[in-house]
Amino acid sequence: ERRSAESRGQGAEDLEGMEPAAKKASTNRCWECKKKVGLTGFRCRCGGTFCSVHRYSDKHDCSFDYKTAGREQLAKSNPTILNKKLEKI
């Protein structure tokens, strides 16, 4: 880096402000067993990628709350319908 910076006309003081490239999070490995999954990895609602063994929520201690999400989905798809009260004769 120093040689390329000096050849471009930048001094050593410019190199001090440079930060190393951030490591990219590996998405091709199972979050539970670290096994390479490649294209066959399963994405979970908690945000992790898992192998075929750990793809189910009870196998990888999933942090996603399926119960609350299901209740919200049912409440959204089945709104409460209120009718007008009829006058008694």
Secondary structure, 3 states (H helix, E strand, C coil): CHHHHHHCCCCHHHHHCCCCCCCCCCCCECCCCCCECHHHCEECCCCCEECCCCCCCCCCCCCCCHHHHHHHHHHHHCCCCCCCCCCCC
